[in-house]
Amino acid sequence: MTQTIETFLNRYLVTVSKPGRYAGGEFNQIVKDWGKTAVRLALAFPDTYEIGLPNLGLSILYDQVNRRDDALAERVYCPWGDMQDLMREHQIPLFSLENKVPLKDFDVIGFTLPYESLYTNLLSMLDLSGIPLRSCQRSEKDPLIIAGGHACFNPEPISPFLDAFVIGEGEEVIHEILDLVKDHKRDGATRRELLRKLDDIPGLYIPSFFEVAYHSNGLIKEIRHVFKPEKHTVTKRFVKELPEPVTNFLVPNIQTVNERVSIEIMRGCSRGCRFCQAGMITRPIRERSANQVLAALKSATESTGFEEISLLSLSTSDHSQITEIMQGVMEISQARQLAFSLPSLRVESFTPELIATMAGKRKGNFTIAPEAGSQALRSRINKSISDEEILATATQIFRMGWTNLKLYFMIGFPDETDEDIQGIIDLCRQIKAAGKRLIGGRLKIHISVNTLIPKAHTPFQWLPFSNREETARKYRLISDGLRKTGIQIDRPDFRHSLLEVWLSRGDRRLADVIETAWKNGAKFDAWNENFDSQKWLAAFQTCNIDPEFYASRAREMDEILPWDHISSGISKNFLIREYEKSRQGEISPDCRSVCHACGIQSNFMISCSELRTRV
């Protein structure tokens, strides 16, 4: 079949858009001898090549697995519509880029799912591979289908399509999975026996081993393990010490969404913003040392030739050695004539020492995230910064020579008032006035205003999603209030936000909706030109499921939530306490200064402070 695939590519690749998506052969690609490896993993990203190739999570697993002598990892991305049509016309199965092997021939297919709008593409990739969509329909010859990523912290809407989920971080658990699969192949064990053994690995969720019962009103009555009644939850995996960062990044064949060296300097966040799922599910904080970060940056720029470098984390300026890192980054970027992509910095961490390290930086965009328009509302979401601090930081940025400023806001918070919306307008106008005084007509301010999506494993997970009319009214207030200011405003399509709400807060009954929408033609839902909300609404109607049940309904504190059997390590009691503090406008200080007993230390039997100080 590999020869057939290569013949197909030689004949037809030039007829599709962006043929470089399917060619492979990138610089730093790893190609192993298929016949000399005992276990084979296809790393699948359910979006296009240009979106998926820069994904750091996939790059980490590609590097980790290919370090093994007994295993290989190859890549596959979701083909664009024209390529899908051509492959179906010529009966060509979906294949890996490295050895051009059909996905069905791999032992494991691992999907990376950073966000929910990729779900229909996952189904397209399974279908193109000739693999049954549902786990219960697969035979002994089919690959093991697994998924990981932040979206998997509520795996239920897609649970019937997956054999297993990795909850949490994958650097260690991927090796445990491959070891078991290798033994399974050697011993000739059944698929069911493999799943039973995988169920014993911490951090692995086998959805077919959990049953869900419902009340007559649609609420969940019970979630139970079918043969381990004592197993109530699956707790995430995390690595206590971050491994050496990837430095041999793939150099793409075509332009991708970003082409830079990206080094993760820190994982986790201690700030406790109550709307932020990523900050909750990635606790505790683990840092890479300044020496490790700078060595990786040098190595990666040499091995790739990329001309831009960036630092990745949820709160870069909170790194204990950020000043040393920034000094080193400036030296590297200036010596090698590299651009440096400055991350969003927290206002309260914007110290004179940090400012000094950036004095020589080529001035591009600077980003601040006030999130809310008033100090009172920021206190409710646990973002302890004042209007005066934000304005002072913006003023300092302008004085240093930055001319482009981006501000991130959200609307739809609990107890939000029109005064809070007016606060966004007033703050933007004040920042605009300060910038105009200092840099004149060169000033460009760009604001992004998103709608709160109450995500699983956050203190706001019980809240309803803001309705269309109220959301539109608030956006009109902001637009009218900033008219003729020259401030550019970005806002998401409400229908896109609604899809994310359904899929991030739904239960496993939504699998029927997802499959029906896919059969209706839904695909590439993250792309504005392809997204069609009517296909989704029609799917809800066909399945006789009310979408408002998942969007506009507030959840009771004692309700069993679809993701209650998935543990991020943070206790539900902590989330309830934080929700109550939000209602009172009470701040929870950074947990580096005081422990709030979130559950991480007790559940994992660790000391957060010891993990942080390993630099």
Buried (B, 14 or more C-beta within 10 A) or exposed (E): EBEBBEEBBEEBBEEBEBBBBBBBEBEBBBBBEBEEBBBBBBBBBBBBBBBBBBBBBBBBBBBBBBEBEEBBBBBBBBBBBEBBEBBEEEEBBBBBBBBBBBBBBBBBBBBBBBBBBBBBBBBBBBBBBEBBBBBEEBEEEBBBBBBBBBBBBBBBBBBBBBBBBBBBBBBBBBBBBBBBBBBBEEEEBEBEEBBBBBBEBEBBBBBBBBEBEEEEEEBBEEBBBEEEEEBEBBBBBBBEEBEEBBBBBBBBBBEBEBBBBBBBBBBBBBBBBBBBBBBBBBBBBBBBBBEBBBBBBBBBBEBBEBBBBBBBBBBBBBBBBBBBBBBBBBEBBEEEEBBBBBBBBBBBBBEEEBBEBBEEBEEEBBBBBBBBBBBBBBBBBBBBBBBEBBBBBBBBBBEBBBBBBBBBBBBBBBEBEEEBBBBBBBBBBBBBEBBBEBBEEEBBBBBBBBBBBBBBBBBBBBBBBBBBEEBEEBBEBBEEBBEEBEBEBEBBEBBBBBBBBBBBBBBBBBBBBBBBBBBBEBBBBBEEEBBBBEBBBBBBEBBEBEBEBBBBBEBEEEEBBBBBBBBBBBBBEBBEBBBEBBEEBEBBEBBBEEEBEBBBBEBBEBEBEEBBEEB
